[in-house]
Amino acid sequence: MNVRRSATALAALAALCTAAAPAAFADASPSPKPSGGSAALPKGLYGAKDPKFDGVWRQSLALLAQDAVGVTPARSAIDWLAGQQCEDGGFAAYRADTSAACDPKKGEFTDATAAAVQALAAVGGRSASVEKGIGWLKKHQNDDGGWGLNPGSPSDANSTSAAVGAFAASGQDPKQVKSAKGGKTPYDVLLGLQLGCDTKEAQRGAFAYTAGKGKPVANDLATAAAALATEGKGFVFEPAGKDAGKAPKPLDCGAGKGGGEDGKPAGADGAAEAAQAAAAYLSETMAGHGNHLLSAMPGAKAQPDFGSTADAIVALAAGEHSATAAKPLQWLQSEKNGALAWAKGDPGALGKLVLAAHAAGADPRSFGGVDLVQQLNATGPKPESVSAAGSEDESGKDSDSGKDEKDDDKGGVGGVWWTVGVFLVAGIGIGFLISGRKKQQL
């Protein structure tokens, strides 16, 4: 899981906040300071880097990953995330001063809101926050059925996929989430962004980031996110266990084949077919690059993208393609490939790797010889509890004396888990998918 999860888009998020720590989290004991800065980080926050670009995102991934592997996060960590919510239910990238009102047009983000909803639903006991977040998403659904980065911005594959995960995590069927005007669902947007039989064979089944002028362009970040969303899942889901390991089916572009225009999936079964085709594209693309995805950032060198590779593994596992996911998962575990070094000390990146391992049935406590769970726990406040599979001495930056039992209602809006579909973001874990999205030529 992963991803992922932004350079220009996250730079936009930065405009809304400062690095100062919220007064609500002031504590008698000194708080850690961000690396390279002088302002103290708020109590309960994961990571040592300045949170203004990705605070909510990395916190959400960390909580999701911990919950998925039997770790009960510290109360202060959950309180911090819930405390970041704006009055109207949305989330910014980071609010240094939570007493200041949010900018509802430019300061709140679909991806951050969707990730936070999934995390708060997973840890339980935050039903009011989850319901407010879901209400915000419903209010800002575009007429075409999708969501953009900010309210009113054009629908894109990543933001729409993140929203799908939030609805799934709150126990709602994303297929029944319809726009107030036109009655469109998220899948009307997503299926429209998938490349069909009229494109080059190597790109068939991929997704474009958004519907722009000219021909759509395959985008691996968007494809990993949409592959998960078309399975009806978000960042976290219950692994299938031992599945049949069947390879995903590519688009059938034979004469007279295909469910809709240009052979693209359509109709009632369109989402399932789209998920298969997207998984087939990801499988072929990773195989062609040595079992990983390459960076989709414009102008970037042809280098591995660990976050989007983790997202792709989560998507393949969601479709029960365990055999297909095995090789890229093994690639991530190899020390020589750099994913472990990339993730070390970064809660968002560690969360992505934990979620990928969890989804694909691997052991995140023995991932290429590294205990990812212990490393993740060490980036934040000491967990309330760790499952028997974890070590007893795992600790983080601070401890919390208050011990509240985890609420059994898992958010109170129905059964929850979170199915991550990435989304979202690049260099700092939670920002892989959002990262650089506005610079991409799509």
Secondary structure, DSSP 8 states (H G I E B T S, - for coil): -------HHHHHHHTT--S---GGG--SS-----TT--S---TT---SS-TTTTHHHHHHHHHHHHHHTTEE--HHHHHHHHHTB-TTS-B-S--S-TTS---TTTS--HHHHHHHHHHHHHH-S-HHHHHHHHHHHHHT--TTS---SSTTS--BHHHHHHHHHHHHHTT--GGG---TTT---HHHHHHHTB--TTS-GGGTT-B-SB--SSS----HHHHHHHHHHTTT--S------S-----------STT-SSSGGG---STTHHHHHHHHHHHHHHHHHHHTTSS-B--STT--S-B-HHHHHHHHHHHHHTT-HHHHHHHHHHHH-GGGSHHHHHTT-HHHHHHHHHHHHHHT--TTSBTTB-HHHHHHTTSS--SEE-TTS-TT---S---S------TTTTSSSS---------BSSSSTTBTTTTGGGS--
